Amino acid sequence: MSDRSNRREVRNPVLSLPSVKRLDELPPETRELVADILGDLVKDARSRAQQSWIKNKGPMAAYWKAVGAYAHHFRRVVAGRIER
């Protein structure tokens, strides 16, 4: 039995989504482009979260923080940076 935190679905919850198989089928060039776009989304969402927090807009900060987290998880899947 493995620790919960060592399971890949726990470390990256998007792996449990059925659509991840479709991402696996993309050609390498497309995967690279999508990973790059998702990387930009991660940076932008994290910046927006920080700005929202500074402006005392907690709900928006939480929203952008979640957007950044999920974009990061998808980027790792598309870029093939985790074991599957």
N, C-alpha and C positions, 0 to 999 in steps of 0.2 A: 504494500500500500504506500503510495507516495503522498507527500505533504500537499495540501491543497494549493499552495502558492507555486508549486512546481508544475502544475498542469497547464498545458499551453492555452486552454480555453479560459483559464483564470487570468493568466498574464495578458492575454489579448482576447477580450470577449467577442470581437467581430468574427473570430474563427468559427464560432458556432452558427453563423448565418449561412443559409443555403447559397446565397449569391457569391460567396467567396470562391466556390469552384469555378464560376465564370471568370473571375479575375485570374485564376490560375491558367486559364486557356488563352489569355491574351498573348500576342507575340511579344518578344523581349523589348523591341523598340517602343511599343505602345505602353508596356508596363513601366518603362523608364520615364516616359513622358507623363503618365498618370502619377507616378511617384513624385516627380518634380512639382507638379501642380499641387498635389496634396501637401508637399513640404511648404509651399508658399502659403497654403491655407492654414497650416499649423502656426506659422510665424504670425500671420495676420490675426488669427483668432486669439493667440496668446497676448498680442499687443492690445487688442480691443478689450480683452478681459482685464488687463492691468489698468488701462485708461478708465474703464467703467468702475473698477474698484477705487481708484483715486477720486473719482467724482461721486463716491458714495452711492453708486447704483449697483448694489449687491446682486439683485436678480439678473441683471444683464451681464455682470461679471461672471456669475455662475453659468449662464447660458454659453458665453464665449469660451469659458474654460472647458465646458463639455464638448463644444464643437472642436476645439483644439485637440482634446484627448482622443476623440473618435477619429479625427483626421490622421492623427499620429498612428493609431492602431491600424487603420487602413493602409497608410503609407508603408508600414512595416510588412504588411501582408503582400502588397503589390511589389515592393522592392525585394521580397524574398529574404528578409533579414531575420526571420525566425524559423525554427524547425517546425515542420508540419508533419 
